[in-house]
Amino acid sequence: MVLLSRCLMACQRGQDVANFVSEGKKIIGVALNYMCAVKARNVPVPTVPIVFIKPTTSYLKEGRPIILPKVFTKVAYEVELGVVIGTRCKNVSKEKAMDYVGGYCLALDLTAQCNLTAARATGGSWTLGKGFDTATPVSRFIPLDAVGDPHALPLWLKVNGELKQKGCTADLVFKVPDIISYVSKYMTLEPNDLILTGTPHGSEPFKSGDLIECGLADLATMKFDVCDEQN
């Protein structure tokens, strides 16, 4: 009876947040969250999640192009698992954290490396380099019952047909419950909020005219043309 009740609650959470792009209030990203990326950069393993915020105006659905802003000279792709919050929560334990997940998506966390390099050097904000328009392309909503284990999902990304990123969520430094528990200590998580869990090694700049394709297990794929800003 308890299991049935939990299944019904999970189904309801998924129905409520299937339109997360139009209904969401915030996007929370986690940086340097794959062991392969930590090793490639030869930096210490983070002791707590490195968290940043992106505006929902950065969302982009498939069928529209990625627009590279004139103000940036080097923008890179980052393929990621997105976690959609299904139920409002605050100060959640790791043991209870998955109860608040409403579903998932495939996402790109586009990053203006030219901006972030300067920000890291000076202790400045990541907001502009992470939050520009079209910086968060996302797939359709993936319901909970389609995902057996969110920590066993392969990810890949190609540019113009060439494989650039390949990884698996098993390599996450901080798992989904770790991230939800940590972030909820500082801010309330609300239905339709999106958590971007980090990207495997291989993030590189791309340019206008490129075609970016990516996938998450057999759950979702998406592709985007890339254009320069015109106005």
Secondary structure, DSSP 8 states (H G I E B T S, - for coil): -HHHHHHHHHHHHHHHTTTHHHH---EEEEES-BHHHHHHHT----SS-EEEEE-GGGEEETTS-EEE-TT-S-EE--EEEEEEE-S-BSS--TTTGGGGEEEEEEEE--EEHHHHHHHHHHT---HHHHHSTT-EEE---EEGGG-S-TTS-EEEEEETTEEEEEEEGGGBSS-HHHHHHHHHTTS-B-TT-EEE----S---EE-TT-EEEEEETTTEEEEEEEEE---
